[in-house]
């Protein structure tokens, strides 16, 4: 079975390398629907998987200077406490396996449907943020820090419960809040913010006993070369074709998770 996990990691890694999205939103439901891994274990394992794979991307963006560290700090100010509080609530409520399974599956379904919608509307959001005369719609600078922290809170809770949201949803939120930020800096900022978030959420799941290290190793064995190959193919494969296909795939998976 481990070679199947490795192959899945390779395929998901290729998609992530080409499009920059699809890690948690593809890997977690794949583990649940295809391999029958319990939703909580799939989420916990995927969070540590994401923290390790995103660390490399974050390091590259940091060296290139394509990270807005102030925005990373504001997002983390909301997301990291939200993640810790979510884990503490899990421990305090001591949910039985059936209830935890139902909660994780429900939140995962919503997160997948939101991610698919965000992927489809990403270009439209960019257009809406810019007027015809070249100026942009943007939030008053007085409210921007609070709005960024609030975004972090929502993303932090969502990621901790479902492992989905740090990528596409975080990117779309940044496009709304910071329309003047360059596309590459939006991606870099989002990736760097996701590293500590997924690490803390993953450690929380580890404390709850919902991490499978053998599964984690098998996934990394395939995904790391997959991401490397995909990043080199990204210039040759049109993202405008792949993104709608990925969005439709996530919509179908999201609906299947609703019925799961």
Protein Blocks (a to p, Z undefined) as FASTA:
>chain_A
ZZmmmmmmmmmmmmmmmnopaklmmmmmmmmmmnopafklmmmmmmmmmmmmmmmmmmmm
mmnopacfklmmmmmmmmmmmmmmmmmmmmmnopafklmmmmmmmmmmmmmmmmmmmmmm
mmmmmmmmpcfkopacdddfklmmmmmmmmmmmmmmmmmmnopajlmmmmmmmmmmmmmb
cfklmmmmmmmmmmmmmmmmmmmmmmnopacfklmmmmmmmmmmmmmmmmmmmmmpcfkl
mmmmmmmmmmmmmmmmmmZZ
